[in-house]
Amino acid sequence: MRLLFTVDPEIEVPPLTYGGIERIVDVLVRRLRVEGHHVGLVAKAGSTCPADEIFAWPGAHSQSVADTLANMWTLRGVARGFRPDVIHSFSRIAYLLPHLRGPVPIAMSYQREPTPRTVGLAARLAASDVLTFTGCSEYIASRGRPAGGVWHGIPNFADTEALSFSPHVPADAPLVFLSRVENIKGAHWAIEIARRSRRALIIAGNHAESGEEGAYWREQIAPWIGRDGIDYVGPVDDAQKNALLGRAQAMVVPIQWNEPFGIVFAEALACGTPVISCPRGALPEIVRPGIDGFLIQSIDEGCDAVTKLGTIDRAVCRRRAEEHFSARAVVARYLKLYAGMRAKMECR
């Protein structure tokens, strides 16, 4: 197939530093090319993703009306020249307006809760069977369905091949909090769970210096660093993440919001590391309580979960990641989706 991907113009593909969906698209492109598909990519100028053909957005800002119009017409011209069998957009839905009544099937993917008004308008404007929506989890798909259109929940993936499986850790292995250190990620819960359980806790991730989240760091997290076995190691790169998760007894990220997906949870499972989190957003799709970790409603439940970590088979955690959240598994789901979209268009 000839597949044309689009990504917002702010961050290169792959990203030079942070960029979650840009990493996902980079791996998708590489995998699909290995499987023999011809892949094009429209992204920020300077992107080095090894697509067969790469095109740069002229507009650098997604929120700019002028840049949106420029990018919309650029995509129109790119599609005419590239002649894709499927357009898969991880960028603004506005860029797709000239294509909604055309002959090419479109997949529009969401990484966060969709805006009902925008989704509904696009669903009404699109010709029959042209537009299909995907969410990075069934949770996101379920939030979009009431607005209209056909929705599929297809998860993001972890780079399971680059993450080392650790079948065993010592009984005194630390707990790990790996995420942005902010209120909605539950770092304060993780600290209290570790303290009450008398377990060491390593906190890794960025934190804010100003605003509400800066105050959260200074008032609820920083005072505990260096006390009661609580350590902070700052942001970590991929190699450090691999080592940190591999030697952890569990990853404790008790989210306080509806997480759209959370790649780090799949990364933990890929290392064989159980997850302790909360049953919000996509977490019930990732963690099976008592099998891959525990989903808790309180700090007391978190402490109880820590006592049960010995019942979790780390090999089962790894298998869960490989079968459901690996690039291989997710690419197979996208290819099945593309084939179904093309078949529907051919039957029109």
Backbone hydrogen bonds in HBPLUS format (Angstrom, degrees):
<---DONOR---> <-ACCEPTOR-->    atom                        ^
c    i                          cat <-CA-CA->   ^        H-A-AA   ^      H-
h    n   atom  resd res      DA  || num        DHA   H-A  angle D-A-AA Bond
n    s   type  num  typ     dist DA aas  dist angle  dist       angle   num
A0038-HIS N   A0001-MET O   2.95 MM  37  6.22 149.5  2.04 155.6 164.0     1
A0085-ASP N   A0002-ARG O   2.68 MM  83  5.17 161.4  1.72 141.0 147.3     2
A0086-VAL N   A0002-ARG O   3.39 MM  84  6.85 149.6  2.49 157.8 161.1     3
A0003-LEU N   A0038-HIS O   2.88 MM  35  6.26 156.8  1.94 159.5 167.3     4
A0040-GLY N   A0003-LEU O   2.80 MM  37  6.18 163.9  1.83 158.5 163.3     5
A0004-LEU N   A0086-VAL O   3.04 MM  82  6.40 168.7  2.05 162.2 165.9     6
A0088-HIS N   A0004-LEU O   2.78 MM  84  6.08 166.9  1.80 156.6 160.7     7
A0005-PHE N   A0040-GLY O   2.90 MM  35  6.09 172.6  1.91 143.3 143.5     8
A0042-VAL N   A0005-PHE O   2.84 MM  37  6.24 152.3  1.91 150.3 159.5     9
A0006-THR N   A0088-HIS O   3.05 MM  82  6.50 141.6  2.20 151.6 152.3    10
A0090-PHE N   A0006-THR O   2.76 MM  84  5.60 156.0  1.81 143.1 151.3    11
A0007-VAL N   A0042-VAL O   3.06 MM  35  6.41 152.7  2.13 170.4 177.7    12
A0048-THR N   A0013-VAL O   3.06 MM  35  6.28 116.2  2.49 123.6 140.7    13
A0049-CYS N   A0013-VAL O   2.87 MM  36  5.55 131.6  2.11 152.8 138.3    14
A0023-ARG N   A0019-GLY O   3.15 MM   4  6.31 145.1  2.28 143.6 151.2    15
A0023-ARG N   A0020-GLY O   3.17 MM   3  5.41 127.9  2.46 100.4 112.7    16
A0024-ILE N   A0020-GLY O   3.19 MM   4  6.55 156.2  2.25 145.5 152.2    17
A0025-VAL N   A0021-ILE O   2.90 MM   4  6.15 166.5  1.92 155.2 157.2    18
A0026-ASP N   A0022-GLU O   3.08 MM   4  6.16 155.7  2.14 138.1 145.0    19
A0027-VAL N   A0023-ARG O   3.10 MM   4  6.38 161.6  2.14 152.0 155.4    20
A0028-LEU N   A0024-ILE O   2.92 MM   4  6.18 158.5  1.97 151.0 158.0    21
A0029-VAL N   A0025-VAL O   2.88 MM   4  6.08 166.9  1.90 157.1 159.0    22
A0030-ARG N   A0026-ASP O   3.13 MM   4  6.37 165.7  2.15 147.2 150.9    23
A0031-ARG N   A0027-VAL O   2.90 MM   4  6.05 168.3  1.91 156.6 159.6    24
A0032-LEU N   A0028-LEU O   2.90 MM   4  6.03 167.0  1.92 156.2 160.0    25
A0033-ARG N   A0029-VAL O   3.02 MM   4  6.17 154.3  2.09 149.4 156.1    26
A0034-VAL N   A0030-ARG O   3.11 MM   4  6.35 155.6  2.17 146.3 152.7    27
A0035-GLU N   A0031-ARG O   3.11 MM   4  6.42 142.6  2.26 142.8 153.0    28
A0037-HIS N   A0032-LEU O   3.04 MM   5  5.56 162.1  2.07 154.6 149.4    29
A0036-GLY N   A0033-ARG O   2.92 MM   3  5.08 158.8  1.97 108.6 113.0    30
A0052-ASP N   A0039-VAL O   2.86 MM  13  5.40 128.7  2.13 145.1 160.9    31
A0053-GLU N   A0039-VAL O   3.32 MM  14  6.72 149.7  2.41 143.8 146.7    32
A0041-LEU N   A0053-GLU O   2.94 MM  12  6.43 142.5  2.08 148.8 160.8    33
A0055-PHE N   A0041-LEU O   2.78 MM  14  6.13 159.2  1.82 161.9 166.4    34
A0043-ALA N   A0055-PHE O   2.98 MM  12  6.43 156.6  2.03 168.8 169.4    35
A0057-TRP N   A0043-ALA O   3.05 MM  14  5.90 149.0  2.15 143.9 149.3    36
A0047-SER N   A0044-LYS O   3.16 MM   3  5.92 143.9  2.29 145.3 145.0    37
A0051-ALA N   A0049-CYS O   2.82 MM   2  5.69 140.9  1.97  99.5  92.1    38
A0064-SER N   A0061-HIS O   3.30 MM   3  5.48 159.4  2.34 105.5 111.6    39
A0068-THR N   A0064-SER O   2.87 MM   4  5.99 149.8  1.96 143.1 152.2    40
A0069-LEU N   A0065-VAL O   3.01 MM   4  6.29 159.5  2.06 151.5 155.5    41
A0070-ALA N   A0066-ALA O   3.03 MM   4  6.29 160.0  2.07 147.4 153.2    42
A0071-ASN N   A0067-ASP O   2.85 MM   4  6.01 159.0  1.90 148.7 154.5    43
A0072-MET N   A0068-THR O   2.86 MM   4  6.00 150.1  1.95 146.3 154.9    44
A0073-TRP N   A0069-LEU O   3.18 MM   4  6.42 162.8  2.21 150.0 152.4    45
A0074-THR N   A0070-ALA O   2.99 MM   4  6.18 143.7  2.12 139.7 150.7    46
A0075-LEU N   A0071-ASN O   2.94 MM   4  6.12 163.6  1.97 150.1 153.0    47
A0076-ARG N   A0072-MET O   3.14 MM   4  6.40 148.4  2.25 138.7 147.6    48
A0077-GLY N   A0073-TRP O   3.11 MM   4  6.36 156.1  2.17 142.8 147.5    49
A0078-VAL N   A0074-THR O   2.87 MM   4  6.15 160.3  1.91 154.6 160.8    50
A0079-ALA N   A0075-LEU O   2.90 MM   4  5.99 167.4  1.92 150.9 153.9    51
A0080-ARG N   A0076-ARG O   3.19 MM   4  6.39 152.7  2.27 140.5 147.6    52
A0081-GLY N   A0077-GLY O   3.17 MM   4  6.43 153.5  2.24 146.4 152.6    53
A0082-PHE N   A0078-VAL O   2.77 MM   4  5.89 162.1  1.80 159.3 165.3    54
A0083-ARG N   A0079-ALA O   2.90 MM   4  5.54 155.7  1.96 140.8 146.3    55
A0087-ILE N   A0105-PRO O   3.05 MM  18  6.46 164.4  2.08 158.3 163.2    56
A0107-ALA N   A0087-ILE O   2.84 MM  20  6.28 160.7  1.88 160.4 167.0    57
A0089-SER N   A0107-ALA O   2.78 MM  18  6.12 159.1  1.82 172.7 176.7    58
A0109-SER N   A0089-SER O   2.93 MM  20  6.11 178.6  1.94 174.2 174.6    59
A0095-TYR N   A0092-ARG O   3.15 MM   3  5.78 146.8  2.27 112.4 119.6    60
A0096-LEU N   A0093-ILE O   2.98 MM   3  5.44 154.5  2.04 112.9 120.8    61
A0097-LEU N   A0094-ALA O   3.23 MM   3  5.56 170.7  2.24 114.4 117.3    62
A0099-HIS N   A0096-LEU O   2.79 MM   3  5.38 155.7  1.85 125.9 134.4    63
A0100-LEU N   A0097-LEU O   3.43 MM   3  5.54 163.0  2.46 108.8 113.1    64
A0102-GLY N   A0099-HIS O   3.04 MM   3  4.98 165.1  2.06 112.8 113.3    65
A0127-ALA N   A0100-LEU O   2.83 MM  27  6.26 159.9  1.87 148.5 148.8    66
A0106-ILE N   A0130-VAL O   2.70 MM  24  5.87 169.1  1.71 166.2 164.3    67
A0132-THR N   A0106-ILE O   2.84 MM  26  6.14 153.3  1.91 160.2 169.3    68
A0108-MET N   A0132-THR O   2.82 MM  24  6.24 159.9  1.86 158.9 165.9    69
A0134-THR N   A0108-MET O   2.90 MM  26  6.10 156.1  1.96 143.5 143.3    70
A0110-TYR N   A0134-THR O   2.84 MM  24  6.23 149.5  1.93 146.9 156.2    71
A0136-CYS N   A0110-TYR O   3.06 MM  26  6.30 133.8  2.28 165.5 178.7    72
A0119-VAL N   A0115-THR O   3.02 MM   4  6.21 172.3  2.03 167.2 169.6    73
A0120-GLY N   A0116-PRO O   2.84 MM   4  5.85 165.6  1.86 150.0 154.9    74
A0121-LEU N   A0117-ARG O   2.99 MM   4  6.13 157.0  2.05 145.2 151.1    75
A0122-ALA N   A0118-THR O   3.02 MM   4  6.23 166.7  2.04 151.9 155.3    76
A0123-ALA N   A0119-VAL O   2.88 MM   4  6.07 161.7  1.91 155.0 160.5    77
A0124-ARG N   A0120-GLY O   3.04 MM   4  6.21 149.2  2.13 142.2 150.0    78
A0125-LEU N   A0121-LEU O   2.95 MM   4  6.17 151.7  2.03 149.2 157.2    79
A0126-ALA N   A0122-ALA O   2.97 MM   4  6.01 146.8  2.09 150.1 157.4    80
A0130-VAL N   A0127-ALA O   3.17 MM   3  5.65 166.7  2.19 134.4 133.7    81
A0133-PHE N   A0150-VAL O   2.84 MM  17  5.95 167.6  1.85 175.6 173.1    82
A0152-HIS N   A0133-PHE O   2.95 MM  19  6.39 136.3  2.14 137.3 150.4    83
A0135-GLY N   A0152-HIS O   2.92 MM  17  6.36 151.4  2.00 151.8 158.4    84
A0154-ILE N   A0135-GLY O   2.95 MM  19  6.11 154.4  2.02 169.9 172.3    85
A0141-ALA N   A0137-SER O   3.12 MM   4  6.42 163.3  2.15 147.1 151.9    86
A0142-SER N   A0138-GLU O   2.81 MM   4  5.97 154.2  1.88 148.0 154.8    87
A0143-ARG N   A0139-TYR O   3.14 MM   4  6.43 136.5  2.34 139.9 151.2    88
A0143-ARG N   A0140-ILE O   3.11 MM   3  5.12 128.9  2.38  95.7 109.2    89
A0144-GLY N   A0140-ILE O   3.17 MM   4  6.48 134.1  2.39 142.3 154.3    90
A0144-GLY N   A0141-ALA O   3.09 MM   3  5.16 133.3  2.32  97.2 109.9    91
A0145-ARG N   A0141-ALA O   3.06 MM   4  6.25 147.8  2.17 154.4 162.1    92
A0147-ALA N   A0144-GLY O   3.02 MM   3  5.73 148.1  2.12 123.4 131.8    93
A0148-GLY N   A0145-ARG O   2.96 MM   3  5.35 151.6  2.04 114.7 123.3    94
A0158-ALA N   A0325-PHE O   2.83 MM 167  6.02 164.7  1.86 169.6 164.8    95
A0160-THR N   A0158-ALA O   2.88 MM   2  5.45 128.5  2.15 107.8  92.1    96
A0162-ALA N   A0159-ASP O   2.99 MM   3  5.57 143.6  2.13 114.2 124.0    97
A0163-LEU N   A0160-THR O   3.33 MM   3  5.07 148.1  2.44  92.9 101.9    98
A0166-SER N   A0271-CYS O   3.01 MM 105  5.75 171.5  2.02 131.9 133.0    99
A0173-ALA N   A0170-PRO O   3.04 MM   3  5.17 156.2  2.10 115.7 114.6   100
A0249-GLN N   A0174-PRO O   2.77 MM  75  5.75 164.1  1.80 151.1 156.6   101
A0175-LEU N   A0200-ALA O   2.84 MM  25  6.09 174.7  1.85 153.9 152.7   102
A0202-ILE N   A0175-LEU O   2.93 MM  27  6.35 158.5  1.98 148.5 152.9   103
A0176-VAL N   A0250-ALA O   2.99 MM  74  6.36 150.0  2.08 156.0 163.8   104
A0252-VAL N   A0176-VAL O   2.73 MM  76  5.90 153.6  1.80 149.8 159.2   105
A0177-PHE N   A0202-ILE O   2.85 MM  25  6.19 164.1  1.87 156.4 159.2   106
A0204-ALA N   A0177-PHE O   2.78 MM  27  6.09 161.0  1.82 167.8 174.5   107
A0179-SER N   A0204-ALA O   3.13 MM  25  6.56 153.6  2.21 165.3 164.3   108
A0182-GLU N   A0180-ARG O   3.00 MM   2  5.77 119.3  2.38 111.1  94.4   109
A0181-VAL N   A0206-ASN O   2.75 MM  25  5.94 175.1  1.75 178.8 179.3   110
A0185-LYS N   A0182-GLU O   3.04 MM   3  5.60 147.9  2.15 115.5 125.0   111
A0186-GLY N   A0183-ASN O   3.04 MM   3  5.39 155.8  2.10 110.4 118.1   112
A0256-GLN N   A0184-ILE O   2.63 MM  72  4.53 176.3  1.63 137.2 137.8   113
A0189-TRP N   A0186-GLY O   3.13 MM   3  5.24 123.7  2.46  99.9 113.6   114
A0190-ALA N   A0186-GLY O   3.07 MM   4  6.41 160.8  2.11 152.8 158.1   115
A0191-ILE N   A0187-ALA O   3.01 MM   4  6.30 155.1  2.07 149.1 154.7   116
A0192-GLU N   A0188-HIS O   3.13 MM   4  6.34 163.6  2.16 143.4 147.5   117
A0193-ILE N   A0189-TRP O   2.81 MM   4  6.03 161.3  1.85 160.3 165.6   118
A0194-ALA N   A0190-ALA O   2.99 MM   4  6.15 161.7  2.03 147.1 152.0   119
A0195-ARG N   A0191-ILE O   2.90 MM   4  6.11 162.4  1.93 153.0 158.0   120
A0196-ARG N   A0192-GLU O   2.97 MM   4  6.06 171.5  1.98 150.1 152.7   121
A0197-SER N   A0193-ILE O   2.99 MM   4  6.01 145.4  2.11 140.1 150.1   122
A0198-ARG N   A0194-ALA O   2.87 MM   4  5.81 109.5  2.38 136.3 152.9   123
A0199-ARG N   A0194-ALA O   2.94 MM   5  4.98 168.4  1.96 144.9 148.4   124
A0198-ARG N   A0195-ARG O   3.10 MM   3  4.96 150.3  2.20  97.5 106.6   125
A0201-LEU N   A0229-GLY O   2.96 MM  28  6.17 163.5  1.99 141.3 144.1   126
A0231-ASP N   A0201-LEU O   2.92 MM  30  6.30 165.2  1.95 167.1 171.8   127
A0203-ILE N   A0231-ASP O   2.76 MM  28  6.07 163.7  1.79 155.1 160.8   128
A0233-VAL N   A0203-ILE O   2.93 MM  30  6.28 162.4  1.96 167.8 172.3   129
A0205-GLY N   A0234-GLY O   2.99 MM  29  5.20 145.6  2.12  97.7 107.2   130
A0214-GLY N   A0210-SER O   3.01 MM   4  4.18 135.1  2.22 119.1 119.3   131
A0215-ALA N   A0211-GLY O   3.02 MM   4  6.36 154.9  2.08 150.3 157.2   132
A0216-TYR N   A0212-GLU O   2.87 MM   4  6.15 148.2  1.97 141.7 151.5   133
A0217-TRP N   A0213-GLU O   2.99 MM   4  6.22 158.8  2.04 143.5 147.6   134
A0218-ARG N   A0214-GLY O   3.03 MM   4  6.31 167.8  2.04 150.5 153.4   135
A0219-GLU N   A0215-ALA O   2.84 MM   4  5.86 157.1  1.89 152.1 158.1   136
A0220-GLN N   A0216-TYR O   2.85 MM   4  5.49 160.8  1.89 145.1 151.2   137
A0221-ILE N   A0217-TRP O   3.25 MM   4  4.95 144.7  2.38 118.2 126.7   138
A0222-ALA N   A0217-TRP O   2.76 MM   5  5.79 173.5  1.76 166.4 168.7   139
A0224-TRP N   A0221-ILE O   2.96 MM   3  5.76 155.1  2.03 128.2 135.0   140
A0225-ILE N   A0222-ALA O   3.10 MM   3  5.31 150.0  2.19 109.8 118.5   141
A0227-ARG N   A0224-TRP O   2.99 MM   3  5.34 150.7  2.08 140.0 136.5   142
A0226-GLY N   A0230-ILE O   2.72 MM   4  5.55 162.4  1.75 162.0 165.0   143
A0230-ILE N   A0227-ARG O   2.87 MM   3  5.55 158.9  1.91 126.8 133.3   144
A0241-LYS N   A0237-ASP O   2.85 MM   4  6.01 155.1  1.91 154.4 162.3   145
A0242-ASN N   A0238-ASP O   2.99 MM   4  6.17 159.3  2.03 147.3 152.2   146
A0243-ALA N   A0239-ALA O   3.12 MM   4  6.41 162.6  2.16 148.3 152.0   147
A0244-LEU N   A0240-GLN O   2.84 MM   4  5.96 159.8  1.88 149.3 155.6   148
A0245-LEU N   A0241-LYS O   2.91 MM   4  6.03 175.1  1.91 158.4 159.3   149
A0246-GLY N   A0242-ASN O   3.00 MM   4  5.97 154.8  2.07 142.1 150.0   150
A0247-ARG N   A0243-ALA O   3.26 MM   4  6.38 138.0  2.45 142.3 149.5   151
A0248-ALA N   A0245-LEU O   3.19 MM   3  5.19 166.7  2.20 107.8 111.0   152
A0251-MET N   A0274-PRO O   2.90 MM  23  6.33 164.3  1.92 163.5 166.6   153
A0276-ILE N   A0251-MET O   2.85 MM  25  6.15 163.3  1.88 162.9 162.1   154
A0253-VAL N   A0276-ILE O   3.02 MM  23  6.32 144.5  2.15 161.5 172.6   155
A0255-ILE N   A0253-VAL O   2.94 MM   2  5.78 123.1  2.28 114.2  98.1   156
A0282-ALA N   A0259-GLU O   2.85 MM  23  5.86 154.3  1.92 157.0 163.7   157
A0265-PHE N   A0262-GLY O   3.13 MM   3  5.82 147.1  2.25 116.0 123.4   158
A0266-ALA N   A0263-ILE O   3.02 MM   3  5.32 118.9  2.41 106.1 120.5   159
A0267-GLU N   A0263-ILE O   2.92 MM   4  6.24 151.5  2.00 151.3 160.7   160
A0268-ALA N   A0264-VAL O   2.93 MM   4  6.13 152.4  2.01 143.3 149.3   161
A0269-LEU N   A0265-PHE O   3.20 MM   4  6.49 165.1  2.22 145.4 148.5   162
A0270-ALA N   A0266-ALA O   2.97 MM   4  6.19 149.2  2.07 143.7 152.5   163
A0271-CYS N   A0267-GLU O   3.24 MM   4  6.57 134.8  2.46 140.6 150.9   164
A0271-CYS N   A0268-ALA O   3.00 MM   3  5.29 136.0  2.20 104.2 116.2   165
A0273-THR N   A0268-ALA O   2.94 MM   5  5.12 151.2  2.02 150.1 140.7   166
A0272-GLY N   A0269-LEU O   2.83 MM   3  4.85 153.4  1.90 104.5 113.0   167
A0275-VAL N   A0292-ASP O   3.16 MM  17  6.58 154.1  2.23 138.1 143.9   168
A0294-PHE N   A0275-VAL O   2.85 MM  19  6.39 150.9  1.93 153.9 162.9   169
A0277-SER N   A0294-PHE O   3.05 MM  17  6.55 158.2  2.10 160.6 166.2   170
A0296-ILE N   A0277-SER O   2.74 MM  19  6.11 163.6  1.76 153.9 154.8   171
A0280-ARG N   A0278-CYS O   2.80 MM   2  5.64 139.8  1.96 106.8  94.7   172
A0283-LEU N   A0280-ARG O   3.16 MM   3  5.82 157.3  2.21 142.9 140.4   173
A0285-GLU N   A0282-ALA O   2.86 MM   3  5.39 148.3  1.96 117.9 128.2   174
A0286-ILE N   A0283-LEU O   2.97 MM   3  5.11 144.9  2.09 106.1 116.7   175
A0287-VAL N   A0283-LEU O   2.93 MM   4  5.97 173.2  1.94 175.5 173.8   176
A0291-ILE N   A0288-ARG O   2.85 MM   3  5.37 157.9  1.90 142.5 145.1   177
A0292-ASP N   A0288-ARG O   2.98 MM   4  5.37 164.1  2.00 148.0 153.0   178
A0290-GLY N   A0293-GLY O   2.72 MM   3  5.53 153.8  1.79 172.8 172.9   179
A0302-GLY N   A0298-SER O   3.01 MM   4  6.31 142.6  2.16 137.7 148.7   180
A0302-GLY N   A0299-ILE O   3.00 MM   3  4.82 116.7  2.41  90.1 106.7   181
A0303-CYS N   A0299-ILE O   2.92 MM   4  6.31 151.6  2.00 153.0 159.6   182
A0304-ASP N   A0300-ASP O   3.04 MM   4  6.36 155.9  2.10 146.9 153.5   183
A0305-ALA N   A0301-GLU O   2.88 MM   4  6.11 149.8  1.97 143.3 151.7   184
A0306-VAL N   A0302-GLY O   3.08 MM   4  6.39 148.8  2.18 145.4 152.8   185
A0307-THR N   A0303-CYS O   3.38 MM   4  6.75 148.6  2.48 142.7 149.5   186
A0308-LYS N   A0305-ALA O   2.98 MM   3  5.14 142.3  2.12 102.2 113.7   187
A0309-LEU N   A0306-VAL O   3.34 MM   3  5.40 170.9  2.35 107.4 109.8   188
A0311-THR N   A0308-LYS O   2.94 MM   3  5.68 165.1  1.96 123.2 128.2   189
A0312-ILE N   A0309-LEU O   3.12 MM   3  5.56 165.6  2.14 114.9 119.4   190
A0316-VAL N   A0313-ASP O   3.01 MM   3  5.38 130.9  2.26 106.6 119.0   191
A0317-CYS N   A0313-ASP O   3.29 MM   4  6.76 149.5  2.39 145.9 154.4   192
A0318-ARG N   A0314-ARG O   3.09 MM   4  6.42 160.4  2.13 148.3 152.4   193
A0319-ARG N   A0315-ALA O   2.98 MM   4  6.20 158.7  2.03 143.9 149.9   194
A0320-ARG N   A0316-VAL O   2.90 MM   4  6.07 153.2  1.97 146.5 153.7   195
A0321-ALA N   A0317-CYS O   3.13 MM   4  6.48 156.9  2.19 150.0 155.0   196
A0322-GLU N   A0318-ARG O   2.99 MM   4  6.30 161.5  2.02 153.6 158.6   197
A0323-GLU N   A0319-ARG O   2.94 MM   4  6.02 163.2  1.96 154.1 157.9   198
A0324-HIS N   A0320-ARG O   3.07 MM   4  6.01 147.2  2.18 145.2 152.7   199
A0325-PHE N   A0321-ALA O   2.84 MM   4  4.80 143.0  1.98 125.1 136.7   200
A0330-VAL N   A0326-SER O   3.05 MM   4  6.27 165.3  2.07 155.5 159.4   201
A0331-VAL N   A0327-ALA O   2.85 MM   4  5.83 166.3  1.87 154.5 158.6   202
A0332-ALA N   A0328-ARG O   3.21 MM   4  6.27 154.9  2.27 140.4 146.9   203
A0333-ARG N   A0329-ALA O   3.31 MM   4  6.61 144.4  2.45 135.5 144.1   204
A0333-ARG N   A0330-VAL O   3.05 MM   3  5.07 120.1  2.42  95.0 109.9   205
A0334-TYR N   A0330-VAL O   3.00 MM   4  6.39 154.0  2.07 151.0 158.3   206
A0335-LEU N   A0331-VAL O   2.90 MM   4  6.15 162.7  1.93 155.9 160.2   207
A0336-LYS N   A0332-ALA O   3.08 MM   4  6.25 152.3  2.16 140.7 147.9   208
A0337-LEU N   A0333-ARG O   3.00 MM   4  6.24 151.8  2.08 142.3 150.2   209
A0338-TYR N   A0334-TYR O   2.82 MM   4  6.15 163.8  1.85 158.5 161.8   210
A0339-ALA N   A0335-LEU O   3.01 MM   4  6.18 164.2  2.03 147.5 151.5   211
A0340-GLY N   A0336-LYS O   3.06 MM   4  6.27 156.1  2.12 144.0 150.4   212
A0341-MET N   A0337-LEU O   2.91 MM   4  6.18 155.3  1.97 154.6 161.7   213
A0342-ARG N   A0338-TYR O   2.95 MM   4  6.22 163.3  1.98 155.3 159.1   214
A0343-ALA N   A0339-ALA O   3.00 MM   4  6.17 157.0  2.05 145.1 151.8   215
A0344-LYS N   A0340-GLY O   3.07 MM   4  6.28 154.6  2.13 145.4 151.2   216
A0345-MET N   A0341-MET O   3.14 MM   4  6.41 157.7  2.19 147.2 153.0   217
A0346-GLU N   A0342-ARG O   2.95 MM   4  6.21 153.7  2.02 150.8 158.0   218
A0347-CYS N   A0343-ALA O   3.18 MM   4  6.39 130.4  2.44 137.7 149.5   219
A0347-CYS N   A0344-LYS O   3.18 MM   3  5.20 136.3  2.38  95.1 107.0   220
A0348-ARG N   A0345-MET O   3.21 MM   3  5.35 162.6  2.24 105.3 110.4   221
